[in-house]
Amino acid sequence: MPELQIVAAIVRRGDELLMVRQAGPGEEPVWSVPGGRVEPGEFVVDALERELLEETGLRVVDRGALAFLAQMDDRREGYFATVWTWEVASWEGEVAPADPDGFVHEAAFVPLAEALEHLRAISWQPLTVRYLTGDLPRGSLWLRRVHADGRVEEAGPF
């Protein structure tokens, strides 16, 4: 079972949230927060800065605090992932995605209410919604296991 390390960035501008419209080959595009895989030998904070720059064109000035950490063991889909989500404190530049993977089609600051609607429609974003609505404390750890029979176990926040 592959073990993945993933970073995600929460970037706010007033009452807006930075989002990317993305899709893999054959997928329907969705709006989500920027982020992606940590490369082998790469620190998560370096991956955060790289992914934000690639997907949005913005450069991290102050990465801020860890918003939350989630570990997901999905035995039906066959993966184990640790997702590091950061609340980026400050950034610079203009929104201009240049994703080398070609998955990000657009990036924009979106009003928070609209951003929450987009995130609620994505199965892997419930913790981001909870964090943005104040229902998940900063620095929380969340664990989720989906068994082969579809049974779900969750623990947290810790």
PEWOFEN-V865026 format. One record per residue. N is the residue number from 1. SS is DSSP state (@ for helix, = for strand, . for the rest). D_CENTER is the distance of its C-alpha to the mean C-alpha in whole Angstrom. Layout:
<<N/SS/D_CENTER> <N/SS/D_CENTER>>
//
This chain:
<<1/./21> <2/=/19> <3/=/17> <4/=/13> <5/=/11> <6/=/8> <7/=/6> <8/=/3> <9/=/6> <10/=/7> <11/./11> <12/=/14> <13/=/17> <14/./19> <15/./19> <16/=/16> <17/=/12> <18/=/11> <19/=/10> <20/=/10> <21/=/12> <22/=/12> <23/./14> <24/./15> <25/./19> <26/./21> <27/./18> <28/./18> <29/./15> <30/=/13> <31/=/11> <32/=/7> <33/./5> <34/./6> <35/=/5> <36/=/7> <37/=/10> <38/./12> <39/./16> <40/./19> <41/./20> <42/./17> <43/./16> <44/@/13> <45/@/13> <46/@/15> <47/@/12> <48/@/10> <49/@/13> <50/@/13> <51/@/10> <52/@/10> <53/@/14> <54/@/14> <55/@/12> <56/@/13> <57/./16> <58/./16> <59/=/17> <60/=/15> <61/=/19> <62/=/17> <63/./14> <64/./15> <65/=/14> <66/=/12> <67/=/11> <68/=/10> <69/=/10> <70/=/11> <71/=/13> <72/=/13> <73/=/17> <74/=/17> <75/./21> <76/./21> <77/./19> <78/./20> <79/=/17> <80/=/16> <81/=/12> <82/=/11> <83/=/7> <84/=/8> <85/=/6> <86/=/8> <87/=/10> <88/./12> <89/./16> <90/=/17> <91/=/17> <92/=/19> <93/./20> <94/./20> <95/./17> <96/./18> <97/./16> <98/./18> <99/./15> <100/./18> <101/./16> <102/./17> <103/./14> <104/=/13> <105/=/16> <106/=/16> <107/=/14> <108/=/15> <109/=/15> <110/=/15> <111/=/17> <112/@/15> <113/@/17> <114/@/17> <115/@/13> <116/@/13> <117/@/15> <118/@/13> <119/@/10> <120/@/13> <121/./14> <122/./11> <123/@/12> <124/@/9> <125/@/8> <126/@/11> <127/@/10> <128/@/8> <129/@/11> <130/@/13> <131/@/12> <132/@/12> <133/./16> <134/./17> <135/./17> <136/./15> <137/./16> <138/./15> <139/./15> <140/=/15> <141/=/15> <142/=/14> <143/=/16> <144/=/16> <145/=/18> <146/=/19> <147/./23> <148/./25> <149/./27> <150/./24> <151/./24> <152/=/21> <153/=/21> <154/=/19> <155/=/20> <156/=/18> <157/./17> <158/./19>>
//
